[in-house]
Amino acid sequence: MPPARDAGAAPAGLSSLTRLIPYAAKHRRRYASALGLVLTSTLLAVASPALVKRAMDAVESGTGGRALGLLAAALAAAGVARAFLVFRGRYGLIAASRMIENDLRAELFAKLLRLPARFFDENSSGDIASRVINDVEGVRMVAGIALMMVVSSGFLFVLSLGSMFLIDHRLTLLALAPLLLVSACTWLLTGRIYAQSETVQERLSDISTIAQENFSGARVIRAFTRETAENARFEGSARAYLEANLSLSWTRGVTWGLMTLLIEATMGVTLLAGGRGLIAGTLSKGDFVAFTAYQFMLAWPVIAMGWVITIIQRGAACMDRLSTLLDEAESFAPVGEGPAAPGAIEFRGLTFRYAPERRPALEGLSLSIAAGERVAVVGRTGAGKSTLVQLLLGLYPAPPGTVLLGGVDVNDWPRQALRETLSSVSQDVFLFSDTLASNIAFGAAQPVSPPDVMEAAEASRLAADLPAFPAGIEQVVGERGITLSGGQKQRAAIARALIRRAPVLLLDDALSSVDVHTERDILERLERWMEGRTCLIVTHRFSVVSRVDRIVVLDEGRLVEQGTHAELLAKGGLYARLAQRQRLEEALESQ
């Protein structure tokens, strides 16, 4: 998050809005056209008081007649033209800002897809969603309505002020004095508005995070009867958001109040000084009416300034939050193709920490897996088994030269080639809110046919459950596959991994949610799919290990044993103790 700023400081955060320039440059023709229309409409607005002045002067001099009719027609024509120009100019600017919004949101989404897993470990999904949705909207307001108001109001201010000087420069200077006070007061409040706008966006992110967690974890919340506690947590976050908004509204109210007060004072000065000019005959009625009209026009940019400043400050705060995301270091992604024979896996003296202050998840681990070999990794919870899989997948950057695939450092693999070479099933299965068929086909590197999808479903034994679904393989499974059981989700994930037909298969506790009989059936079906492929199988179930070539045992991040099932049992080490404990647990469960 950007650092907090002093409430009375100048709006240093406005510099963040310069990042919008490249986006605006893409639509410069649309902007130029729209701004040209806005400026022309403003010019017509400034011409109206001049026409009224001429009409009043003509009436006062007794030479009205035909000239009065022409002036009235000119006023009407200017009004019609201005209405059209305002419509076209406003539409053009808002359309351009919407295009920038779309470009920025698309870039943010693409950026998120390239960020390392560590970023998502450290940032909540609710906060990320708030940035992509709410913060982008705040920036769009700057690129659209705020820009239009700055340009039109600024041009209107300059033209109105110039016209007032032409009528009576002394009266203009008197009228300007209160407006200078308005500008000074507004500037002093801009830093406070920025800081409060930033706080509002952060509190909104907190609400998004809590809401997202509660929607995703609705079943867990109900299972543990935590509805009251979660409701209180949400209300606390909503209260903090309300208080932040009220604080910002108070500052806005002060700004508007000061502007209203000083503008009324300006009108009073004009009435007093201008009235004396009328009485003395130094100011005509037409001049007085035109001057007053220009002064009202001058008041509008000053009034709008408070609203526009709030939009700009909020947009700057939003852009600051987006900049922290856009500037995040991406996963290194070289381009090209991977090795011709990518099946061999090697870990060389691997020591890895998820964070510098944490203990090593893996320490001094060396292991070679030949192409086509099936290796199971077992050990206690927290031994570092899943970390091996995540480093192979490139989800976390491994120390250089410590993780090799096909003899090449995983860090040097082009990411697309790496993903096509590896096919994995993780412990935490994620399914999209789509059909089962689409979720399975999602794993394919190339388009697949319905028979291919069914073949993968058969291999994972998911096909056996399809008759229970009204739409069969086309059944929509809901967000994160919420309508499926844990075992069904795992089998769908296995089918998704198999359909890729990658040379390396990584199974990270992929059968933990299925019963022993289903597990045995799935393993028998997987035999054909694993043939000729390098397989790394992380498991807590020792029934799986009978089908592998070698077993690797990890303990506290270190490789402590390796061998076949029979060899490790004969050693009587950690593997034998874990196997004995699991047999006892299974015996107790069967009673």
C-alpha positions in Angstrom: 0.0 0.0 0.0 1.2 3.6 -0.6 2.4 5.4 2.6 0.0 7.6 4.4 0.4 11.3 3.7 0.0 14.3 6.0 -3.5 15.6 5.9 -2.4 19.2 5.2 0.3 18.3 2.7 0.2 19.1 -1.0 -1.3 16.5 -3.2 1.9 14.6 -4.0 -0.1 11.6 -5.1 -1.3 13.5 -8.2 1.9 12.4 -9.9 0.6 8.9 -10.0 -2.0 10.1 -12.6 0.8 10.6 -15.1 0.6 6.9 -15.7 -2.6 7.5 -17.5 -0.9 9.4 -20.3 0.1 6.3 -22.4 -3.5 5.0 -22.1 -4.9 8.4 -23.1 -2.5 8.7 -26.0 -4.0 5.5 -27.6 -7.3 7.4 -27.9 -5.8 10.9 -28.6 -8.0 11.5 -31.7 -11.2 10.8 -29.8 -10.0 13.0 -27.0 -8.9 15.8 -29.3 -12.3 15.8 -31.1 -14.3 15.6 -27.9 -12.3 18.4 -26.2 -12.6 20.6 -29.3 -16.4 20.2 -29.1 -16.4 21.0 -25.4 -14.3 24.1 -25.9 -16.5 25.3 -28.8 -19.6 24.8 -26.6 -18.0 26.9 -23.9 -17.2 29.6 -26.3 -20.8 29.8 -27.3 -21.8 29.9 -23.7 -19.6 33.0 -23.1 -21.0 34.6 -26.2 -24.6 34.6 -24.8 -24.1 37.4 -22.2 -22.4 39.6 -24.9 -25.6 39.2 -27.1 -27.8 40.0 -24.1 -25.7 43.2 -23.5 -26.0 44.3 -27.0 -29.8 43.7 -26.9 -30.2 45.7 -23.7 -28.0 48.5 -25.0 -30.1 48.6 -28.2 -33.3 48.8 -26.1 -31.9 51.5 -23.8 -30.8 53.6 -26.8 -34.2 53.2 -28.5 -32.7 51.5 -31.6 -34.2 48.0 -30.8 -36.5 46.9 -33.5 -35.0 44.6 -36.1 -31.7 44.2 -34.2 -33.5 42.9 -31.1 -35.1 40.1 -33.2 -31.8 39.2 -34.8 -30.1 39.0 -31.4 -32.9 36.8 -30.0 -32.6 34.5 -33.0 -28.8 34.4 -32.5 -29.3 33.5 -28.9 -31.6 30.7 -29.8 -29.3 29.3 -32.5 -26.4 29.4 -30.1 -28.4 27.5 -27.5 -29.3 24.8 -30.0 -25.7 24.5 -31.3 -24.4 24.4 -27.7 -26.8 21.6 -26.7 -25.6 19.5 -29.6 -21.9 20.2 -28.9 -22.2 19.5 -25.2 -23.9 16.1 -26.0 -21.3 15.1 -28.6 -18.3 16.3 -26.5 -19.5 14.7 -23.3 -20.2 11.4 -25.1 -16.8 11.4 -26.7 -14.9 12.0 -23.5 -16.9 9.5 -21.5 -16.5 6.9 -24.3 -12.7 7.5 -24.3 -12.6 7.1 -20.5 -14.5 3.9 -20.8 -12.0 2.6 -23.3 -9.1 3.5 -20.9 -11.0 1.7 -18.2 -11.2 -1.4 -20.4 -7.5 -1.2 -21.4 -6.4 -0.7 -17.8 -8.5 -3.5 -16.4 -7.4 -5.9 -19.2 -3.7 -5.0 -18.4 -4.3 -5.5 -14.7 -5.9 -8.9 -15.3 -3.0 -10.0 -17.6 -0.6 -8.8 -15.0 -2.2 -10.8 -12.3 -1.9 -13.9 -14.4 1.9 -13.4 -14.6 2.5 -12.7 -10.9 4.2 -15.3 -8.8 2.2 -17.4 -6.3 3.8 -15.4 -3.4 1.8 -12.3 -4.4 -1.4 -14.2 -3.9 -0.1 -15.6 -0.6 0.4 -12.1 0.7 -2.7 -10.3 -0.7 -6.3 -11.2 -0.2 -8.5 -12.0 -3.2 -11.1 -9.4 -1.9 -8.4 -6.6 -2.0 -7.2 -7.7 -5.5 -10.8 -7.7 -6.8 -11.5 -4.3 -5.2 -8.5 -2.8 -7.1 -9.4 -4.3 -10.4 -13.1 -3.2 -10.1 -13.4 -0.2 -7.7 -10.0 1.4 -8.1 -10.2 1.3 -11.9 -13.6 2.9 -11.8 -12.1 5.7 -9.6 -9.3 6.3 -12.2 -11.9 6.3 -15.1 -13.7 9.2 -13.4 -10.5 11.2 -13.7 -10.0 10.3 -17.4 -13.7 11.2 -18.2 -15.9 13.6 -16.2 -13.1 15.2 -14.2 -11.0 16.0 -17.4 -14.1 17.4 -19.1 -14.9 19.6 -16.1 -11.2 20.8 -15.8 -11.1 21.8 -19.5 -14.5 23.3 -19.8 -14.5 25.0 -16.5 -10.9 26.3 -17.0 -11.8 27.7 -20.4 -15.0 29.2 -19.1 -13.1 30.8 -16.2 -10.5 32.4 -18.5 -13.1 33.7 -21.0 -15.5 34.9 -18.4 -12.7 36.7 -16.5 -11.4 38.3 -19.7 -14.9 39.5 -20.6 -15.3 41.0 -17.2 -12.0 42.8 -17.5 -13.1 44.3 -20.8 -16.3 45.6 -19.2 -14.8 47.0 -16.0 -11.3 46.0 -14.8 -11.7 47.7 -11.4 -14.9 45.9 -10.6 -13.3 42.7 -11.8 -10.4 43.0 -9.3 -12.8 43.7 -6.5 -14.8 40.6 -7.4 -11.7 38.4 -7.7 -10.5 39.0 -4.1 -12.9 36.5 -2.4 -12.3 33.9 -5.2 -8.6 34.0 -4.4 -9.5 33.0 -0.8 -11.5 30.2 -2.2 -8.6 28.8 -4.2 -6.2 29.1 -1.2 -8.7 27.3 1.1 -9.3 24.5 -1.4 -5.6 23.9 -2.0 -5.1 23.6 1.8 -7.7 20.9 1.9 -6.6 18.8 -1.1 -4.0 16.8 0.9 -6.6 15.9 3.5 -9.0 14.9 0.7 -6.3 12.6 -0.9 -5.5 10.9 2.4 -9.2 10.4 3.2 -9.9 9.1 -0.3 -7.1 6.6 0.1 -8.6 5.4 3.4 -12.0 5.0 1.9 -10.6 2.7 -0.9 -8.7 0.6 1.7 -11.8 0.2 3.9 -13.8 -0.8 0.7 -11.1 -3.5 0.0 -11.6 -4.8 3.6 -15.4 -5.1 2.9 -14.7 -6.9 -0.4 -12.3 -9.3 1.4 -14.7 -10.2 4.2 -17.6 -10.6 1.8 -15.6 -12.8 -0.6 -14.4 -15.0 2.3 -17.9 -15.5 3.6 -19.5 -16.3 0.3 -16.8 -18.9 -0.5 -16.8 -20.3 3.0 -20.5 -20.2 3.6 -20.7 -24.0 4.4 -17.8 -23.8 6.9 -19.4 -20.7 8.7 -22.7 -22.6 9.1 -21.0 -25.8 10.1 -19.3 -24.0 13.0 -22.3 -21.7 13.7 -20.1 -18.6 13.2 -22.9 -16.6 11.5 -23.1 -14.1 14.4 -19.4 -13.6 14.7 -18.9 -13.2 10.9 -21.9 -10.8 10.8 -20.2 -8.7 13.6 -16.9 -8.8 11.7 -18.7 -7.5 8.5 -20.6 -4.9 10.5 -17.3 -3.7 12.0 -15.7 -3.4 8.5 -18.8 -1.7 7.1 -18.8 0.7 10.1 -15.1 1.6 9.4 -16.0 2.2 5.7 -18.9 4.4 6.8 -16.7 6.4 9.2 -14.1 6.9 6.5 -16.8 8.1 4.1 -18.3 10.4 6.7 -14.9 11.9 7.4 -14.4 12.5 3.7 -17.9 14.0 3.4 -17.2 16.4 6.2 -14.1 17.7 4.4 -16.1 18.0 1.2 -18.8 19.8 3.1 -16.3 22.3 4.5 -14.9 22.9 1.0 -18.4 23.5 -0.5 -19.4 25.7 2.4 -16.4 27.9 2.0 -17.0 28.2 -1.7 -20.6 29.1 -1.3 -19.8 31.7 1.4 -17.1 33.4 -0.7 -19.1 33.3 -3.9 -22.0 35.0 -2.2 -19.5 37.6 -0.9 -18.3 38.1 -4.4 -21.9 38.7 -5.6 -22.4 41.2 -2.8 -19.3 43.1 -3.8 -20.5 43.2 -7.4 -23.9 44.4 -6.4 -22.5 47.2 -4.2 -19.8 48.4 -6.5 -21.7 47.9 -9.7 -24.8 49.5 -8.4 -22.8 52.6 -7.6 -21.4 52.6 -11.2 -25.0 52.5 -12.5 -26.0 55.4 -10.3 -22.9 57.4 -11.3 -23.5 56.6 -15.0 -20.1 55.0 -15.4 -21.6 51.5 -16.1 -24.5 50.9 -18.5 -27.3 48.5 -17.7 -26.2 46.2 -20.5 -22.7 46.1 -19.0 -24.0 45.5 -15.5 -26.2 42.6 -16.7 -23.4 41.1 -18.8 -20.9 41.5 -16.0 -23.3 39.8 -13.5 -23.9 36.9 -16.0 -20.1 36.5 -16.5 -19.7 36.5 -12.7 -22.2 33.7 -12.4 -20.3 31.8 -15.1 -17.1 32.4 -13.1 -18.8 31.1 -10.0 -19.5 27.7 -11.7 -15.9 26.7 -12.3 -15.1 27.7 -8.7 -18.0 25.6 -7.3 -17.2 22.7 -9.6 -13.5 22.8 -8.5 -14.4 21.3 -5.1 -16.2 18.4 -6.7 -13.5 17.9 -9.3 -10.7 18.0 -6.7 -12.5 15.2 -4.8 -12.7 13.1 -8.0 -9.1 13.7 -8.9 -7.8 13.0 -5.4 -9.8 9.8 -5.2 -8.5 8.9 -8.6 -5.0 9.6 -7.6 -5.4 7.4 -4.5 -6.9 4.6 -6.7 -4.0 5.0 -9.2 -1.5 4.7 -6.4 -3.1 1.4 -5.3 -3.1 0.2 -8.9 0.5 1.2 -9.4 1.7 -1.0 -6.6 0.1 -3.9 -8.4 1.4 -2.9 -11.9 4.9 -2.5 -10.5 4.9 -6.0 -8.8 7.8 -8.1 -10.0 6.6 -10.8 -12.4 7.6 -14.4 -12.6 10.6 -14.6 -15.0 9.2 -16.0 -18.2 11.9 -16.8 -20.9 10.5 -17.5 -24.3 11.3 -20.4 -26.7 11.0 -24.2 -26.4 11.9 -26.6 -23.6 14.4 -29.6 -24.0 13.6 -32.3 -26.4 13.6 -35.0 -23.7 12.1 -33.2 -20.7 11.2 -36.3 -18.5 14.1 -36.4 -16.1 13.8 -34.5 -12.8 16.7 -33.5 -10.5 17.0 -31.6 -7.2 20.5 -30.5 -6.4 21.2 -29.4 -2.8 17.9 -27.7 -2.7 17.2 -25.4 0.2 14.1 -23.3 0.0 12.2 -20.8 2.3 8.8 -19.3 1.5 9.9 -16.1 3.4 13.4 -15.1 4.7 12.2 -15.1 8.3 10.7 -18.6 8.1 12.5 -21.9 8.6 13.5 -23.8 5.4 10.6 -25.8 3.9 13.3 -27.9 2.2 17.0 -28.1 3.3 19.9 -29.6 1.4 17.7 -32.0 -0.6 19.3 -33.9 -3.5 17.3 -36.3 -5.6 17.4 -37.6 -9.2 14.3 -39.1 -11.0 14.9 -40.8 -14.3 12.6 -40.2 -17.3 9.7 -42.6 -17.1 10.3 -43.4 -13.4 7.5 -43.4 -10.9 8.5 -42.0 -7.5 6.3 -41.6 -4.5 7.1 -38.9 -1.8 5.9 -39.6 1.7 6.4 -38.1 5.1 4.8 -36.3 8.0 2.6 -33.2 7.5 4.8 -30.2 6.9 7.8 -32.3 5.7 8.0 -30.3 2.4 6.4 -32.8 0.0 4.1 -30.3 -1.7 6.9 -27.7 -1.9 8.7 -30.0 -4.3 5.7 -30.0 -6.7 5.2 -26.2 -6.4 8.9 -25.6 -7.2 8.7 -27.9 -10.2 5.7 -26.1 -11.5 7.6 -22.8 -11.2 4.9 -21.3 -8.8 7.8 -20.2 -6.6 11.3 -19.3 -7.8 13.8 -22.0 -6.8 17.4 -21.0 -6.1 19.3 -21.2 -9.4 20.6 -24.6 -10.4 18.7 -26.5 -7.7 15.6 -27.7 -9.6 16.2 -29.2 -13.1 13.8 -30.6 -15.6 15.2 -32.4 -18.6 18.7 -31.2 -17.4 17.6 -27.5 -17.6 17.1 -25.2 -14.6 13.3 -24.8 -14.2 13.9 -21.0 -13.9 15.2 -21.0 -17.5 12.2 -22.9 -18.9 9.8 -20.9 -21.0 6.6 -20.9 -18.9 4.3 -22.1 -21.7 6.7 -25.0 -22.5 6.9 -25.8 -18.8 3.2 -25.9 -18.3 2.8 -28.1 -21.4 5.4 -30.5 -20.1 3.9 -30.8 -16.6 0.4 -31.9 -15.7 -0.6 -31.7 -12.0 -3.3 -32.3 -9.5 -3.0 -30.3 -6.3 -4.4 -30.9 -2.8 -6.7 -27.9 -3.1 -8.8 -28.6 -6.1 -10.2 -25.6 -7.9 -13.1 -26.0 -10.4 -14.7 -23.2 -12.4 -18.4 -22.5 -12.4 -18.8 -24.3 -15.7 -19.7 -27.7 -16.9 -17.8 -30.8 -16.0 -16.8 -31.2 -19.6 -15.4 -27.7 -19.8 -13.5 -28.1 -16.5 -11.9 -31.3 -17.8 -11.1 -29.8 -21.2 -9.5 -26.8 -19.5 -6.4 -29.0 -18.9 -5.8 -29.7 -22.6 -3.0 -27.8 -24.4 -4.9 -28.2 -27.6 -8.7 -28.4 -28.4 -10.1 -31.8 -27.5 -13.2 -33.7 -28.6 -16.1 -35.0 -26.4 -14.7 -38.6 -26.7 -11.3 -37.4 -25.3 -13.1 -35.8 -22.4 -15.1 -39.0 -21.7 -11.9 -41.1 -21.9 -10.3 -38.9 -19.2 -13.4 -39.1 -17.1 -13.4 -42.9 -17.4 -9.7 -43.1 -16.4 -10.4 -41.0 -13.2 -13.5 -43.0 -12.5 -15.6 -39.8 -12.6 -17.7 -41.3 -15.4 -19.3 -43.7 -12.9 -21.0 -40.7 -11.1 -22.2 -39.0 -14.3 -25.7 -40.8 -14.3 -26.4 -39.1 -11.0 -26.1 -35.7 -12.6 -29.2 -34.4 -14.5 -27.0 -33.1 -17.4 -24.3 -35.7 -17.1 -20.9 -34.5 -18.3 -22.5 -31.1 -19.2 -23.6 -30.6 -15.5 -22.6 -27.1 -14.2 -20.7 -27.6 -11.0 -21.0 -24.2 -9.4 -18.3 -21.9 -8.0 -15.2 -23.9 -7.0 -17.2 -27.1 -7.8 -19.4 -26.6 -4.7 -22.1 -29.0 -6.0 -19.6 -31.9 -6.0 -18.3 -34.0 -3.2 -14.6 -33.9 -2.3 -13.9 -37.1 -4.1 -15.8 -36.1 -7.2 -13.8 -32.8 -7.3 -10.5 -34.7 -7.0 -11.5 -37.1 -9.8 -12.5 -34.2 -12.1 -9.1 -32.7 -11.4 -7.4 -35.9 -12.2 -9.3 -36.1 -15.5 -8.2 -32.5 -16.2 -4.6 -33.5 -15.6 -4.8 -36.7 -17.7 -6.3 -35.0 -20.8 -3.2 -32.9 -21.2 -1.1 -36.1 -21.8 2.0 -34.3 -20.6 5.3 -36.3 -20.3 5.5 -35.5 -16.5 2.6 -36.2 -14.1 2.6 -34.6 -10.6 0.0 -35.9 -8.2 -0.1 -34.0 -4.9 -2.2 -36.0 -2.5 -4.7 -36.3 -5.4 -6.6 -39.2 -3.9 -7.0 -38.1 -0.3 -10.8 -37.5 -0.6 -11.7 -40.9 -2.2 -12.3 -44.1 -0.3 -9.8 -47.0 -0.4 -11.8 -49.1 -3.0 -12.3 -46.1 -5.3 -8.6 -45.3 -4.9 -7.6 -48.8 -5.9 -9.9 -48.7 -9.0 -8.5 -45.3 -10.0 -4.9 -46.5 -9.6 -5.6 -49.5 -11.8 -7.1 -47.3 -14.5 -4.1 -44.8 -14.2 -1.6 -47.6 -15.0 -2.0 -47.1 -18.8 -1.9 -43.3 -18.5 1.3 -43.4 -16.4 3.1 -45.8 -18.8 6.2 -44.1 -20.2 5.6 -40.9 -18.2 7.7 -39.6 -15.3 5.4 -39.6 -12.2 6.0 -37.8 -8.9 3.3 -38.8 -6.5 3.0 -37.0 -3.1 0.8 -39.1 -0.8 -0.2 -39.9 2.7 -1.6 -43.2 1.8 0.7 -46.1 1.6 -1.6 -48.1 -0.6 -0.4 -46.0 -3.5 3.3 -46.7 -3.1 3.0 -50.4 -4.1 2.7 -49.2 -7.7 5.8 -47.0 -7.9 9.4 -47.7 -8.7 10.9 -45.9 -5.7 9.7 -44.2 -2.5 11.3 -41.1 -1.1 10.8 -40.2 2.6 11.0 -36.6 3.8 11.2 -35.3 7.3 11.4 -31.6 8.3 12.5 -30.7 4.7 15.3 -33.3 4.5 15.5 -36.6 2.5 15.9 -39.2 5.2 15.2 -42.5 3.4 14.6 -43.9 -0.1 14.0 -47.3 -1.6 11.2 -49.7 -2.4 8.3 -50.5 -0.1 9.9 -53.7 1.1 13.3 -52.2 1.6 12.0 -49.4 3.7 9.9 -51.6 5.8 12.9 -53.8 6.4 15.0 -50.8 7.6 12.5 -50.1 10.4 13.0 -46.3 10.1 10.5 -43.5 9.7 8.8 -45.0 6.7 8.1 -48.3 8.7 6.8 -46.3 11.7 4.5 -44.2 9.5 3.2 -47.4 7.6 2.6 -49.1 10.9 0.6 -46.2 12.3 -1.5 -46.0 9.2 -2.3 -49.7 9.3 -3.4 -49.3 13.0 -5.6 -46.3 12.0 -7.2 -48.2 9.2 -7.9 -51.2 11.5 -9.5 -48.9 14.1 -11.7 -47.3 11.4 -12.8 -50.7 10.1 -14.1 -51.8 13.5 
